[in-house]
Amino acid sequence: MKRKLEVVLESLEGFKNPKIELEQYVTPPKLAAFIVTNAKLLGDLNTTVVDLGCGTGILSIASSLLGAYSVGFDIDCEAVKIAKRNAKRLGVDVDFVVSRIEDVFVKEKVTTVMNPPFGIHRRHADKPFLQKAFEISDVIYTIHCAGSEKFVKSLAKSHGFEITHLWRFLIPLKKTYSFHEKPFRDIAVEVFRLKRRKGF
């Protein structure tokens, strides 16, 4: 299931004009397939899936390909247009909404699957994404740069969540911006599964 999904995701269109201020990078298909396949196996796709900062839609689309109803939110109109094209080309039903993260509203608790900004250009740029996810979710899958465990754990605890799984990866990041010198660069990342504690 995971390998088949990865192959499909490799065909998706990426950013045409990535915006450094939004830290726009495409989530590698292998990583997206791993996260969503695990979410499926753990029963976390049996509810609405929300992708905060969805970019070109890889996590939303991957979730839908495995049977979830997905909604992607992003502030960038251009990225959302690409995400819509990607979903249409694969024939999956995903809703994409242009919105600031702070304005996202859902009627019921969801599973959030997201790759927020790492905060490399603006410290803790991922924090508003996590705070919104804590507000709307019962389960969260979220990708962060290596060394984020203490920060994520502390913030999760203060919002009534706990880390149930932590996976560490070295992922090849494609050259995205003109200041990148190499065609690929390995980046160490941490993927967290967070779950709301009972009583919260």
SVG drawing of the C-alpha trace seen along z (x, -y; Angstrom):
<svg xmlns="http://www.w3.org/2000/svg" viewBox="-20 -36 46 38">
<polyline fill="none" stroke="black" stroke-width="0.4" points="0.0,0.0 2.7,-2.5 4.9,-1.9 1.9,-2.1 0.8,-5.4 4.4,-6.8 4.5,-6.1 1.2,-7.9 2.3,-10.9 5.5,-11.2 3.4,-12.3 2.0,-15.4 2.8,-18.9 5.0,-21.0 5.3,-24.7 5.8,-26.9 7.1,-29.9 7.8,-28.8 7.7,-31.7 10.6,-31.7 8.6,-33.8 6.1,-31.0 8.9,-28.3 7.3,-26.4 8.8,-23.0 7.1,-20.0 6.7,-17.1 8.7,-14.2 6.3,-11.5 8.0,-8.8 7.5,-10.7 3.9,-11.6 3.1,-8.0 4.7,-6.8 2.7,-9.2 -0.7,-8.6 -0.2,-4.8 0.4,-4.8 -2.5,-7.1 -4.7,-4.6 -3.3,-1.6 -4.0,-3.3 -7.6,-4.2 -7.0,-7.9 -8.4,-8.4 -11.9,-7.4 -12.8,-11.0 -12.3,-14.2 -8.6,-14.9 -7.4,-18.5 -4.1,-19.7 -3.0,-23.0 -0.7,-24.8 -1.5,-22.2 0.7,-23.8 0.3,-21.8 -1.9,-19.2 0.3,-16.1 -0.9,-15.2 -4.5,-16.0 -4.5,-14.0 -2.7,-11.1 -5.3,-10.9 -8.1,-10.9 -6.5,-8.2 -6.6,-6.0 -10.3,-6.7 -10.5,-9.8 -12.5,-13.0 -9.8,-15.7 -9.7,-19.5 -6.6,-21.5 -6.1,-25.1 -3.4,-27.4 -2.9,-31.2 -1.3,-31.0 -3.9,-31.2 -1.3,-29.9 -0.5,-26.9 -4.2,-26.1 -4.7,-26.2 -2.0,-23.7 -3.5,-21.5 -6.9,-21.6 -5.3,-20.6 -3.4,-17.7 -6.6,-16.4 -8.6,-16.7 -6.0,-14.9 -6.0,-11.9 -9.8,-12.0 -9.9,-12.4 -12.5,-14.5 -10.5,-17.0 -11.7,-20.4 -9.1,-23.2 -9.7,-26.5 -7.6,-29.7 -7.4,-30.9 -5.1,-32.1 -4.4,-29.4 -5.9,-31.5 -9.2,-31.7 -9.6,-27.9 -12.9,-26.7 -14.4,-23.2 -17.6,-21.9 -16.3,-18.7 -12.9,-17.3 -10.7,-16.1 -7.4,-14.4 -4.8,-16.9 -2.0,-15.8 0.4,-18.7 3.9,-19.8 4.1,-23.3 6.9,-25.8 10.0,-24.7 10.7,-28.2 14.1,-28.4 13.4,-31.9 11.0,-33.0 11.5,-31.3 8.6,-29.1 6.7,-29.7 5.2,-26.3 3.6,-27.4 0.3,-28.9 -0.2,-25.7 0.2,-23.5 -2.1,-25.8 -4.8,-25.5 -4.3,-21.8 -4.7,-21.4 -7.9,-23.4 -9.6,-21.4 -8.1,-17.9 -8.2,-14.7 -5.1,-13.3 -2.3,-15.2 0.5,-14.1 3.0,-16.8 6.5,-17.2 9.2,-19.3 13.0,-19.8 15.2,-17.6 15.6,-18.7 12.0,-19.8 10.9,-17.1 11.2,-19.2 9.3,-22.2 6.5,-20.0 6.2,-17.9 5.9,-21.0 3.3,-22.7 1.4,-19.5 1.2,-18.9 0.0,-22.5 -2.9,-21.8 -3.9,-18.4 -2.1,-16.3 0.6,-13.6 3.2,-12.2 2.2,-8.6 4.7,-8.1 7.9,-9.8 9.7,-8.9 13.0,-10.3 14.0,-10.6 16.8,-11.9 15.0,-13.1 16.4,-14.3 15.1,-17.9 15.1,-19.0 16.7,-22.3 13.8,-24.8 15.4,-28.3 18.2,-30.0 20.4,-30.1 20.4,-26.4 23.8,-25.2 23.1,-21.5 20.3,-19.7 19.6,-17.7 20.3,-18.2 19.6,-15.7 17.4,-17.2 16.8,-15.5 13.2,-15.7 10.9,-14.4 7.4,-13.2 5.0,-13.3 1.7,-11.6 -0.1,-13.5 -3.3,-12.5 -5.7,-14.3 -5.6,-13.0 -8.9,-11.8 -10.7,-14.5 -9.4,-17.4"/>
</svg>
